Amino acid sequence: MDTWVIVLIVVAVVVLLAVLALALSKRSRVAKLRKREQAREHLQESQVRAARAEKEQALAEEQAARARRERAEVEERTRLAEQEARERAQRAGEEASEAEKLRARAQKLAPDLSPDGHGQQRPDVPNPDQPGPGGATRR
C-alpha cells in the first residue's frame, strides 16, 4: 500500500472522529439545554404552587380568625344574657319580698281582708256594700 492511501485513511479516520466528537458535543449541549428548560419549568411551577400555598394559608388563617371572633361574640352574648337573667331574677326576688312585706302590712292593718282585696263576710258584721235582707222601704 502506498503511503498516500495510509495517510488518506488516517485523515479519514481523524475527520470521522472529529465529526463524531462534534456530534456528541452537540448532543450533549442539546441535552443540557433540554435539562435547563425542564429546570426552568419546574422553577415556574414551584413558584406558582408556592403562591397558591401562601394564598391558601392566608385564607385558612382568615377563616380561623373569623371563627375565633364569632366564638368570642357568642360567648359575649351568652355572658350578657346570663347577667341579664341574674339581674331579672334578683329583681323578681326583691319584688316578691316587697310583695310579701306589703301583704303582711295589709294583714296587720285589716286582718279580715282576703288576699284578693275584698272583705271576708263575717256573719255578725253587716257589709255596707251589699243590700241587707230587709230591702229598701219607701213611703
C-alpha positions as CSV (number, residue, x, y, z in Angstrom):
1,M,0.0,0.0,0.0
2,D,1.1,3.4,-0.8
3,T,1.7,5.9,1.9
4,W,-0.7,8.3,0.4
5,V,-3.5,5.7,0.9
6,I,-2.4,5.2,4.5
7,V,-2.4,9.0,5.1
8,L,-5.8,9.2,3.4
9,I,-7.2,6.5,5.7
10,V,-5.7,8.2,8.8
11,V,-7.1,11.6,7.7
12,A,-10.5,10.0,7.1
13,V,-10.4,8.3,10.5
14,V,-9.4,11.6,12.2
15,V,-12.1,13.5,10.3
16,L,-14.6,10.8,11.2
17,L,-13.5,11.1,14.9
18,A,-13.8,14.9,14.8
19,V,-17.3,14.7,13.3
20,L,-18.3,12.1,15.9
21,A,-16.8,14.3,18.7
22,L,-18.7,17.3,17.3
23,A,-22.0,15.3,17.1
24,L,-21.5,14.1,20.7
25,S,-20.7,17.6,21.8
26,K,-23.8,19.0,20.1
27,R,-25.9,16.2,21.5
28,S,-24.6,16.9,25.0
29,R,-25.4,20.6,24.6
30,V,-28.9,19.9,23.4
31,A,-29.4,17.5,26.4
32,K,-28.1,20.2,28.7
33,L,-30.4,22.8,27.2
34,R,-33.3,20.4,27.5
35,K,-32.5,19.8,31.2
36,R,-32.1,23.5,31.7
37,E,-35.6,24.1,30.1
38,Q,-37.0,21.4,32.4
39,A,-35.4,23.0,35.4
40,R,-36.9,26.4,34.4
41,E,-40.4,24.9,34.0
42,H,-40.0,23.2,37.4
43,L,-39.0,26.5,39.0
44,Q,-42.0,28.3,37.4
45,E,-44.3,25.5,38.6
46,S,-42.7,25.7,42.0
47,Q,-43.4,29.5,42.2
48,V,-47.0,29.0,41.1
49,R,-47.6,26.3,43.7
50,A,-45.8,28.4,46.4
51,A,-48.0,31.4,45.6
52,R,-51.1,29.1,45.7
53,A,-50.0,27.6,49.1
54,E,-49.4,31.1,50.5
55,K,-52.9,32.2,49.4
56,E,-54.5,29.0,50.9
57,Q,-52.6,29.6,54.1
58,A,-53.8,33.2,54.3
59,L,-57.4,32.1,53.7
60,A,-57.1,29.4,56.4
61,E,-55.7,31.9,58.9
62,E,-58.5,34.4,58.0
63,Q,-61.1,31.7,58.4
64,A,-59.7,30.7,61.8
65,A,-59.6,34.3,62.9
66,R,-63.3,34.7,61.8
67,A,-64.2,31.6,63.7
68,R,-62.4,32.8,66.9
69,R,-64.1,36.2,66.5
70,E,-67.6,34.6,66.1
71,R,-67.0,32.4,69.1
72,A,-65.9,35.4,71.2
73,E,-69.1,37.3,70.1
74,V,-71.3,34.3,71.0
75,E,-69.5,34.0,74.4
76,E,-70.1,37.7,75.0
77,R,-73.8,37.5,74.1
78,T,-74.1,34.5,76.4
79,R,-72.4,36.2,79.2
80,L,-74.6,39.3,78.8
81,A,-77.8,37.2,78.6
82,E,-76.8,35.3,81.8
83,Q,-76.0,38.5,83.5
84,E,-79.4,40.0,82.5
85,A,-81.1,36.8,83.7
86,R,-79.4,37.0,87.1
87,E,-80.4,40.7,87.4
88,R,-84.0,39.8,86.5
89,A,-84.0,37.0,89.0
90,Q,-82.7,39.4,91.6
91,R,-85.3,42.0,90.8
92,A,-88.0,39.3,90.9
93,G,-86.8,38.2,94.3
94,E,-86.9,41.8,95.5
95,E,-90.4,42.3,94.1
96,A,-91.6,39.0,95.8
97,S,-90.0,40.1,99.1
98,E,-91.6,43.6,98.8
99,A,-95.0,41.9,97.9
100,E,-94.7,39.7,101.0
101,K,-93.9,42.7,103.2
102,L,-96.9,44.6,101.8
103,R,-99.2,41.6,102.3
104,A,-98.0,41.3,105.9
105,R,-98.7,45.0,106.5
106,A,-102.1,44.7,104.9
107,Q,-102.9,41.7,107.0
108,K,-101.8,43.6,110.1
109,L,-103.9,46.7,109.2
110,A,-107.1,44.8,108.2
111,P,-107.0,41.1,109.2
112,D,-110.5,40.5,107.8
113,L,-109.4,41.3,104.2
114,S,-108.8,38.4,101.9
115,P,-105.8,38.3,99.6
116,D,-107.9,39.4,96.6
117,G,-108.7,42.7,98.3
118,H,-112.4,42.0,99.3
119,G,-113.5,41.7,102.8
120,Q,-114.3,38.4,104.2
121,Q,-118.0,38.2,105.2
122,R,-118.4,37.6,108.9
123,P,-122.0,36.7,109.8
124,D,-122.1,39.1,112.8
125,V,-120.8,42.2,110.8
126,P,-123.1,43.7,108.1
127,N,-121.4,44.5,104.8
128,P,-122.4,48.1,103.7
129,D,-121.6,47.3,100.0
130,Q,-124.4,44.7,99.8
131,P,-128.1,45.3,100.4
132,G,-129.5,43.8,103.6
133,P,-132.2,41.2,103.7
134,G,-134.9,43.7,104.5
135,G,-134.6,45.7,101.3
136,A,-135.3,49.4,100.9
137,T,-138.5,51.0,102.2
138,R,-140.1,54.0,100.6
139,R,-143.2,55.8,101.8
